[in-house]
């Protein structure tokens, strides 16, 4: 897997980086925001893409 396509997902509630994902940066220019499970919060929370 190429490191250029990898992104980190940060929980918007507790601000921890809990997930890694990938995206096509040529097609999707804006930052992703997905609902994912946070281990620290113990529930589904919105996660935003970080640098």
C-alpha positions in Angstrom: 0.0 0.0 0.0 1.4 3.4 -1.0 2.0 5.9 1.8 0.8 8.7 -0.4 -2.8 7.5 -0.2 -2.8 6.8 3.6 -4.7 9.2 5.9 -5.2 9.4 9.6 -8.6 9.7 11.1 -9.0 11.6 14.4 -12.0 11.5 16.7 -13.7 14.8 17.0 -14.8 14.2 20.6 -11.6 13.0 22.3 -9.1 14.1 19.7 -7.2 10.8 19.5 -6.0 9.2 16.2 -7.7 5.8 16.2 -8.0 4.8 12.5 -6.0 4.8 9.3 -7.6 4.8 5.9 -6.7 5.6 2.3 -8.2 7.8 -0.3 -7.6 8.9 -3.9 -6.3 12.4 -3.4 -6.6 13.3 -7.1 -10.3 12.7 -7.1 -11.3 13.8 -3.5 -9.8 17.2 -2.7 -11.6 18.0 0.6 -11.0 16.3 3.9 -13.0 13.2 4.8 -15.4 13.0 7.7 -16.8 9.6 8.6 -18.6 8.0 11.5 -16.3 5.4 13.1 -16.0 3.5 16.4 -13.7 5.1 18.9 -12.0 2.8 21.4 -11.5 5.5 23.9 -15.0 6.9 23.8 -16.6 3.4 23.4 -19.1 4.6 20.8 -19.5 5.7 17.2 -18.3 9.3 16.8 -17.4 11.5 13.8 -13.8 11.2 12.7 -12.1 13.8 10.5 -9.0 13.4 8.4 -5.9 14.9 9.8 -2.5 15.8 8.2 
